[in-house]
Amino acid sequence: MQAISQVQNLNSYLIIRRSKPRFDKPVRLAVPVRCVYHSDSVPFPNGVRSSRVDWQSSCAILSSKVFSQDQDSGEKSNTSSASDHLAAAVNGHKTSLDLNLVPLDKKNKPQPPAKQPPQKPLTITDLSPAPKHGSQLRVAYQGVPGAYSEAAAGKAYPNCEAIPCDQFEVAFQAVELWIADRAVLPVENSLGGSIHRNYDLLLRHRLHIVGEVQLPVHHCLLALPGVRTEYLTRVISHPQALSQCENTITKLGLNVTREAVDDTAGAAEYIATNNLRDTAAIASARAAELYGLNVLADGIQDDSSNVTRFVILARDPIIPRTDRPFKTSIVFAHEEGTSVLFKVLSAFAFRNISLTKIESRPHRNRPIRLVDDANVGTAKHFEYMFYVDFEASMAEVRAQNALAEVQEFTSFLRVLGSYPMDMTPWCPSS
C-alpha cells in the first residue's frame, strides 16, 4: 500500500511503501534511500505542490542517517523487510517521522556528492549534514573567506570550522537543519547603524542568541597588482563598508562611482576573478592576501572607533547566570502602537536596568493602523515592532519582574536570548 508522508516545514513529500513483516527487536541498519521527487507541473492531492530545492535539501538531511526504531515481539525477524519502520535521524537526533523509506539495491546505491571547494559559499541547494557530536564545532557566517564575519567567528570560536554562506538566511537555516552548530551574524555597526535584515530574520526564525562578539573594523582599499588610484573608475563593497569610508574616499580625490555588493571579501574576490583593472574594493587586509590584491590605502574608515557587533545564534538557549555580566535581547509590540513605549521603558528604569539598544522595525503582519476619530477622515499610523537590549541576566529577579511588567503592556513579547556580554578590551582601528 502506498501512502504520502509530509516532511515538517517543507512542501515536499516522500512516497513510501509498507510491508507486512516486522522486527522483533531493533536492528541498526545503513540503508540507502530513494527520494522520489514529484514534478511541480503535476499537483499532489489537496493542491499541495513540492519544490525541487526544498526536496533536495530534505533528502540531504533525511538520507544522512536512517535506523530502525520499531519493535514487535510477536513476529519473527525478517531482514528482507528492513524498510518497514525506519526513522530519520540527523547527527544522532531522532525525528518523529515514520518514513518507511524504500531501500535501494546495492548495485544502484547512489554515490556521495562531490566535496565542494572550500571557497565556495554554502547555498540553500547544497546543504549537507553536519558531523557527529564530538567533532569540530561548525560555525556558519555570511560571505566568503576573508569576510569580517569570518574573523568574528574565529574570535568567538578560535578552533571552529567556519562555513561560508551566500546569504544571511542560509546561515540561519544551516543551524536549524543541523548543518552548523552556531551562526555568527552582524546586527549593528558603530558608524553604519543596524543591519535591519538580520533583525527581521531573528523574528522569523526560532534560533536563540547565546553570545555576542564586538569586532574592530579595519578597512583597506584593494586593487589588482600594478593598478594605481588614478586609474580607478569604480569602488565596490558592502553598503555598510561604503558608508563607513565615504569621507576618506572623497579626501583621496577619487572620482569613482560606488557600487554595493553582498560582502566586502566578495568584492575582492570579484575583482580578482574578473581581472578588473579599473575597479577597487573596500575589504580587509586578509582578503587582499587571499585573492592576490594590493593594498592601495590602509585604514580608510572614516572613524577609528569603527566596531561591528555580531550575535551568536544556536538552536537551544543557554542557562542564564549571575557570575558575569549578561545581556538580554527582547522584541515586543502592542495593538496601540507606540503609545505604550514610555510604560515599557519605565519598567526598566524603575529597576535601574540599563538599555544598550532600542530599534524599531515595521510590523509586517500589520504595517498600517487605520483610525477614524471624528468621522471626518481616516488617519494612517505605521505599526512597529521594538527590539530592546538591556544589561541584565534572566537569572536576576529584577529582570524577571521587569519583563513581567512589560508583558502587561504588550500584545506580543519574545525573549531572543540572555547571554554573556563581550568584555574584550577594546582598541581602536589604526
Long-range contacts (C-beta under 8 A, 24 or more apart in sequence): 4-44, 4-45, 5-97, 5-98, 5-99, 5-100, 6-48, 7-58, 7-62, 7-97, 8-95, 8-97, 10-51, 10-54, 10-55, 10-57, 10-58, 11-48, 11-49, 11-50, 11-51, 11-54, 12-37, 12-50, 12-51, 12-54, 12-55, 12-58, 13-38, 13-44, 13-48, 13-50, 14-62, 14-99, 14-101, 15-102, 16-99, 16-100, 16-101, 16-102, 17-83, 17-100, 17-102, 18-84, 18-100, 19-81, 19-83, 19-84, 20-81, 21-75, 21-76, 21-78, 21-80, 21-81, 21-84, 22-70, 22-72, 22-75, 22-78, 22-81, 22-84, 22-85, 23-68, 23-70, 23-71, 23-72, 23-75, 23-77, 23-78, 23-81, 23-84, 23-85, 24-71, 24-72, 24-73, 24-74, 24-75, 24-76, 24-77, 25-71, 25-73, 25-77, 26-67, 26-68, 26-69, 26-70, 26-71, 27-68, 27-77, 27-79, 27-82, 28-67, 28-68, 29-66, 29-67, 29-68, 29-82, 29-86, 30-66, 31-66, 31-82, 31-83, 31-86, 31-101, 31-103, 32-63, 32-103, 32-104, 32-106, 32-109, 32-110, 33-59, 33-62, 33-63, 33-66, 33-101, 33-102, 33-103, 33-104, 34-101, 34-102, 34-103, 34-104, 35-59, 35-62, 35-63, 53-124, 53-125, 56-125, 57-124, 57-125, 57-127, 57-177, 60-127, 60-128, 60-129, 61-88, 61-90, 61-127, 61-129, 61-177, 61-178, 62-88, 62-90, 62-97, 62-99, 62-101, 64-88, 64-89, 64-90, 64-91, 64-129, 65-89, 65-90, 65-91, 65-92, 65-129, 66-99, 66-101, 69-94, 90-129, 90-130, 90-177, 90-178, 91-129, 91-130, 91-131, 91-132, 91-133, 91-178, 92-132, 92-133, 93-178, 118-145, 119-144, 119-145, 119-164, 119-269, 120-164, 121-164, 121-165, 121-166, 122-163, 122-164, 122-165, 122-166, 122-170, 122-174, 122-179, 123-165, 123-166, 123-167, 123-170, 124-167, 124-169, 124-170, 124-173, 127-173, 127-174, 127-177, 127-179, 128-179, 129-178, 129-179, 130-178, 130-179, 130-180, 130-181, 136-160, 136-161, 137-161, 137-181, 137-182, 138-163, 138-179, 138-180, 138-181, 138-182, 139-163, 139-180, 139-181, 139-182, 139-183, 139-184, 140-165, 140-170, 140-171, 140-174, 140-175, 140-179, 140-180, 140-182, 140-183, 140-184, 141-165, 141-171, 141-183, 141-184, 141-185, 142-166, 142-167, 142-168, 142-170, 142-171, 142-185, 142-262, 142-263, 143-262, 143-263, 143-264, 143-265, 143-266, 144-263, 144-265, 144-266, 144-269, 145-265, 145-290, 146-264, 146-265, 146-268, 146-269, 146-283, 146-284, 146-286, 146-287, 146-289, 146-290, 146-291, 147-263, 147-264, 147-265, 147-266, 147-284, 147-287, 148-186, 148-215, 148-217, 148-264, 148-265, 148-284, 148-308, 149-184, 149-185, 149-186, 149-263, 149-310, 150-265, 151-215, 151-284, 151-286, 152-184, 152-186, 152-213, 152-215, 152-308, 152-310, 153-182, 153-184, 155-213, 155-215, 155-424, 156-182, 156-184, 156-211, 156-213, 156-310, 156-312, 157-182, 166-262, 167-262, 168-197, 168-198, 168-201, 169-201, 172-201, 172-205, 172-207, 172-313, 173-205, 175-207, 175-313, 175-314, 175-315, 176-205, 176-206, 176-207, 176-315, 178-315, 181-314, 182-210, 182-312, 182-313, 182-314, 183-207, 183-312, 183-313, 183-314, 184-213, 184-310, 184-311, 184-312, 184-313, 185-310, 185-311, 185-313, 186-308, 186-309, 186-310, 187-309, 187-310, 187-311, 188-308, 188-309, 188-357, 189-217, 189-240, 189-244, 189-306, 189-307, 189-308, 189-309, 190-303, 190-305, 190-306, 190-307, 190-308, 191-243, 191-244, 191-301, 191-302, 191-303, 191-306, 192-239, 192-240, 192-243, 192-244, 194-359, 195-240, 196-361, 198-311, 199-359, 199-361, 199-387, 200-361, 200-364, 202-331, 202-387, 202-416, 203-331, 203-361, 203-385, 203-414, 207-313, 207-314, 207-315, 208-313, 208-314, 208-315, 208-316, 208-317, 208-318, 208-416, 208-417, 209-311, 209-312, 209-313, 209-329, 209-416, 209-417, 209-419, 210-312, 210-313, 210-314, 210-317, 210-318, 210-417, 210-419, 211-311, 211-312, 211-318, 211-419, 211-420, 211-422, 212-309, 212-310, 212-311, 212-312, 212-327, 212-419, 212-420, 212-421, 212-422, 213-309, 213-310, 213-311, 213-312, 213-422, 214-307, 214-308, 214-309, 214-310, 214-422, 214-424, 214-426, 215-307, 215-308, 215-309, 215-310, 216-306, 216-307, 216-426, 216-427, 216-428, 216-429, 217-244, 217-301, 217-306, 217-307, 217-308, 217-429, 218-284, 218-285, 218-298, 218-299, 218-301, 218-306, 218-429, 218-430, 219-244, 219-245, 219-264, 219-282, 219-283, 219-284, 219-299, 219-300, 219-301, 219-306, 220-282, 220-283, 220-284, 220-285, 220-288, 220-295, 220-296, 220-297, 220-298, 220-299, 220-300, 221-249, 221-252, 221-280, 221-281, 221-282, 221-295, 221-296, 221-297, 221-298, 221-300, 222-268, 222-271, 222-280, 222-281, 222-282, 222-283, 222-287, 222-288, 222-293, 222-294, 222-295, 222-296, 223-271, 223-277, 223-279, 223-280, 223-281, 223-293, 223-294, 223-296, 224-271, 224-272, 224-275, 224-276, 224-277, 224-293, 224-294, 225-292, 225-293, 225-294, 226-277, 226-294, 227-277, 227-278, 227-280, 227-294, 227-296, 228-296, 229-254, 229-280, 229-296, 229-297, 231-277, 231-278, 232-256, 232-278, 232-279, 232-280, 233-257, 233-278, 233-279, 234-258, 234-259, 234-278, 234-279, 234-280, 235-259, 235-279, 235-280, 235-281, 235-282, 236-260, 236-261, 236-267, 236-270, 236-271, 236-279, 236-280, 236-281, 236-282, 237-261, 237-264, 237-267, 237-281, 237-282, 237-283, 238-262, 238-263, 238-264, 238-267, 238-282, 240-308, 241-282, 241-283, 242-282, 244-301, 244-302, 244-303, 244-306, 245-282, 245-300, 245-301, 245-302, 246-302, 247-302, 248-297, 248-300, 248-301, 248-302, 249-300, 252-297, 252-300, 256-280, 265-290, 265-291, 268-293, 299-429, 299-430, 301-429, 304-428, 304-429, 304-430, 305-428, 305-429, 306-429, 307-426, 311-417, 312-419, 317-417, 317-418, 318-417, 318-418, 318-419, 319-395, 320-393, 320-394, 320-395, 320-418, 321-393, 321-395, 321-420, 322-393, 322-395, 322-396, 324-420, 324-421, 324-423, 325-391, 325-420, 325-421, 325-423, 326-391, 326-392, 326-393, 326-394, 326-395, 326-418, 326-419, 326-420, 326-421, 327-356, 327-389, 327-390, 327-391, 327-392, 327-418, 327-419, 327-420, 327-421, 328-389, 328-390, 328-392, 328-393, 328-394, 328-399, 328-415, 328-417, 328-418, 328-419, 329-387, 329-388, 329-389, 329-415, 329-416, 329-417, 329-418, 329-419, 330-387, 330-388, 330-390, 330-403, 330-406, 330-413, 330-414, 330-415, 330-416, 331-385, 331-386, 331-387, 331-388, 331-412, 331-413, 331-414, 331-416, 332-385, 332-386, 332-388, 332-406, 332-410, 332-412, 332-413, 332-414, 333-363, 333-383, 333-384, 333-385, 333-386, 333-410, 333-411, 333-412, 334-409, 334-410, 334-411, 334-412, 335-411, 337-369, 337-381, 337-383, 337-384, 338-384, 340-409, 340-410, 341-386, 343-409, 344-386, 344-388, 344-406, 344-409, 344-410, 347-402, 347-403, 347-405, 347-406, 347-409, 348-390, 348-402, 351-398, 351-399, 351-401, 351-402, 352-398, 353-390, 353-391, 353-392, 353-398, 353-399, 353-402, 354-390, 354-391, 355-388, 355-389, 355-390, 355-391, 356-389, 356-390, 356-391, 357-387, 357-388, 357-389, 358-386, 358-387, 358-388, 358-389, 359-386, 359-387, 359-388, 360-384, 360-385, 360-386, 360-387, 361-385, 361-386, 361-387, 385-412, 387-416, 391-421, 393-418, 394-418
